[in-house]
Amino acid sequence: FAAAHLKVDRELVLAAVTNNGWALEFAAEKLQGDREVVLAAVRQTGTVLQFAPDGLKTDREIVAAALRQDPAVQPCAAEPLRAPLRQEQDRAQAAATQGLHDRLRDLEARMKDMETA
């Protein structure tokens, strides 16, 4: 645990969360609501989005940075962002599935060509 005067030192906390996002959990509440501090933290450890105030959980840049680091943080995002995030994930999954189907179809065609050759 850090001393109280260290938990409110913005520069120290910013350096700490840049190195280890989990440091956000121990920062003073005021700094847990500092956009720059939270953004640095979630870029390092997406899961710490849970310690951000609700107002920052609606910030697209913060949520996107957290998701890039850890896709499992989607439930921590504010409700208005969840539906678009789910839609993006569904589109990505559908594209990946279609790509696999296309590759399988190509492979089957090549195998058939090899059998007839």
C-alpha positions as CSV (number, residue, x, y, z in Angstrom):
1,F,0.0,0.0,0.0
2,A,1.2,3.5,-0.8
3,A,1.1,6.4,1.6
4,A,-1.8,8.8,1.2
5,H,0.4,11.6,-0.1
6,L,1.7,9.3,-2.9
7,K,-1.8,8.3,-4.0
8,V,-2.6,11.9,-4.8
9,D,0.6,12.7,-6.6
10,R,-0.6,12.9,-10.3
11,E,2.8,12.5,-11.9
12,L,3.8,9.6,-9.7
13,V,0.4,7.8,-10.3
14,L,0.7,8.4,-14.0
15,A,4.1,6.9,-14.1
16,A,2.9,4.0,-11.9
17,V,-0.2,3.2,-14.1
18,T,1.9,3.5,-17.3
19,N,4.2,0.8,-15.8
20,N,1.4,-1.3,-14.2
21,G,-2.2,-0.5,-14.9
22,W,-3.3,-2.2,-11.6
23,A,-1.8,0.8,-9.8
24,L,-5.0,2.6,-10.7
25,E,-6.8,0.6,-8.0
26,F,-4.7,2.2,-5.3
27,A,-4.7,5.8,-6.7
28,A,-6.7,8.5,-5.0
29,E,-10.3,8.6,-6.2
30,K,-9.7,12.0,-7.8
31,L,-7.0,10.4,-10.0
32,Q,-9.1,7.4,-10.8
33,G,-11.3,9.9,-12.5
34,D,-8.5,11.6,-14.4
35,R,-8.9,10.8,-18.1
36,E,-5.2,10.8,-18.9
37,V,-4.4,8.6,-15.9
38,V,-7.2,6.1,-16.7
39,L,-6.2,6.0,-20.4
40,A,-2.6,5.2,-19.5
41,A,-3.8,2.5,-17.1
42,V,-6.2,0.7,-19.5
43,R,-3.6,0.8,-22.3
44,Q,-1.4,-1.2,-19.9
45,T,-4.1,-3.4,-18.3
46,G,-7.5,-3.2,-19.8
47,T,-9.2,-4.9,-16.9
48,V,-8.7,-1.8,-14.7
49,L,-11.5,-0.1,-16.6
50,Q,-13.6,-1.4,-13.7
51,F,-11.9,1.2,-11.4
52,A,-12.8,4.1,-13.6
53,P,-15.8,6.3,-12.8
54,D,-19.0,5.7,-14.9
55,G,-18.3,8.9,-16.8
56,L,-15.1,7.5,-18.3
57,K,-16.7,4.2,-19.1
58,T,-18.6,6.1,-21.8
59,D,-15.4,7.5,-23.3
60,R,-14.9,5.7,-26.6
61,E,-11.2,6.2,-26.6
62,I,-10.7,4.8,-23.2
63,V,-13.1,1.8,-23.8
64,A,-11.4,1.1,-27.1
65,A,-8.0,1.1,-25.5
66,A,-9.2,-1.2,-22.8
67,L,-10.7,-3.6,-25.3
68,R,-7.6,-3.7,-27.4
69,Q,-5.7,-4.7,-24.3
70,D,-8.3,-7.2,-23.0
71,P,-11.5,-7.9,-25.0
72,A,-13.1,-9.4,-21.8
73,V,-13.6,-5.9,-20.3
74,Q,-16.7,-5.3,-22.5
75,P,-19.1,-5.7,-19.5
76,C,-17.2,-2.8,-17.7
77,A,-18.1,-0.4,-20.6
78,A,-21.1,1.8,-20.1
79,E,-24.3,0.4,-21.5
80,P,-24.6,2.8,-24.4
81,L,-21.3,1.4,-25.8
82,R,-22.1,-2.3,-25.2
83,A,-24.5,-2.8,-28.1
84,P,-22.1,-1.2,-30.7
85,L,-19.2,-3.2,-29.3
86,R,-21.2,-6.4,-29.5
87,Q,-22.1,-5.6,-33.1
88,E,-18.5,-5.0,-33.9
89,Q,-17.5,-8.3,-32.3
90,D,-20.3,-10.2,-34.1
91,R,-19.2,-8.7,-37.5
92,A,-15.6,-9.7,-36.8
93,Q,-16.6,-13.2,-35.8
94,A,-18.9,-13.5,-38.9
95,A,-16.0,-12.4,-41.2
96,A,-13.6,-14.8,-39.6
97,T,-16.2,-17.7,-39.9
98,Q,-16.8,-16.8,-43.6
99,G,-13.1,-16.7,-44.2
100,L,-12.7,-20.2,-42.7
101,H,-15.6,-21.5,-44.8
102,D,-14.0,-20.0,-48.0
103,R,-10.7,-21.6,-47.1
104,L,-12.3,-25.0,-46.5
105,R,-14.2,-24.7,-49.8
106,D,-10.9,-23.9,-51.6
107,L,-9.1,-26.8,-49.9
108,E,-11.9,-29.2,-50.9
109,A,-11.7,-28.0,-54.5
110,R,-8.0,-28.6,-54.6
111,M,-8.3,-32.0,-53.1
112,K,-10.9,-32.9,-55.7
113,D,-8.6,-31.6,-58.5
114,M,-5.8,-33.7,-57.1
115,E,-8.0,-36.8,-57.1
116,T,-9.0,-36.3,-60.8
117,A,-5.4,-35.6,-61.9
